[in-house]
Amino acid sequence: MLTSQASTHSCWCVRGQSLRPSAALLPSQRRLRWRAAASQPSCASRPEQECTSTPAWKRAAGGLTAAVLGVTLLAGGVSARLEGVNKPELLPKEFTTVIDVAGFLTPGETKRIKQEIESLEGQTGMKLRVLAQNYPQTPGLAIRDFWSVDDDTVVFVADPSLGNILNFNVGSTIDLRIPRNFWNRLASKYGTKKYWQERGQEASIVNAVSAIDTCAREPVSRLQCSKIQGEFGEESSSGALGKAFFGS
């Protein structure tokens, strides 16, 4: 787990602006690294003084809260809805890796995604969890305990009210395994408003899951996750959904 003694410091940016989420919004035991994927360009090329030197655990602390509370990331600025949402009554009675409060997915799509997540977790240890919501209709913070979110967990929040429908909360262990720019590129390809308005929210979700599955299975290397694979009809995917549709 990340701790307050973290020795590494990096910038947490939203379209070129430094952002310091409040650590008080999320209990310290849930120290995950937030990726509001399409809205966070790399800070590697920015002057050091423009980046926040806040310890990693503080930068990450607001992450899951941002996802489930509906932090809206806008071009040229940040507008955050900080009203607390905690609706355990919206959680399913039995454990599931996919919670579709918004009703974006068909039963068949939900089943296939669950199968892919189960296979991915069994073979790689990555715990992918999918929450489809339309803020404020969301179980909110209740998902933390429901899913026992930890450093091996990726919480994928699909919420069109954020503009880009693909938003990710990446556990610190996974953050070390998956190139950070992968999440940005994934959201830029399948999460844009134009994409999901033309093809449907379900297409964004299904393709993102397949792309994550493919990336997570690739060996660590310079070219790891260099291709975003998962779009039906574009190129076959090595993920389970891709295999089901393309036989590859």
C-alpha positions, 0 to 999 in steps of 0.5 A: 500500500502507498503510505504517507512516507512515499518517497516518489512525487509526481504531478496529478494533472487535469488537462494541464492544471495541477489538482490536489484532491482532498485526502479527507474524502476517502479513508486512508486504507483505500489508497488507490491511484486515480485515473480520470483517464482521458483528462490527465495528460502526462506531466513528464514534460511540464516544468517541475514547479508546475507539478504538485509535490503532494505525497502519492497517498494524498493525491490518490486518496480522493480518487475513488471518491471522485469516481463515485461522487461524479467529479466532472473534469472540464476543459480549461478547469475543474468543476467538482460535485462533492455531494457525498453519495453512499447508497448501499441499497443500490448494491446487488444482494449477492457479490458480482464484479459488474454493477450496472445501475444505469442499465447500459449492458444487456444480460449477455454482455454482462455475462461475457464481461463477468467471464472475462474478469474471472479469467483475468483475475485467475490468470493475472491477479488483477481484480477488475471491477465495473460500475456503470452509473449515471450520477447521482444514481450510484451506490457511491462509496458503498462499493469500496467494502462491497468489492474489498477494494485493494492495491490489486483492484482496478475500479472501472467507472462508466459514467457518461455524465463525466463527458468521457465515459471511461474512468479508472481507479488503479490500485498501486500494484497494478499501477506498477504493472500497466503503463500509465499512458495506457489508461489515457489512450484507452479513454481517448479511443473508446470513451469520448462523447462522440464515440459513445453517442454514436455506438452506445455506452455498451460499446465503450464498456465492452471494448474497454474491458477487452482492451484491459484484459489484453493489456494485462496479459502482455509481458512487461516490456517497452512495447507493452500495451502499445496497441489498444485492442478491443474495438469490434470490427477493427482488429481482433483482440487477445482478450476473452471477448475478442476471442469469442467474436473473432476466434483469435 
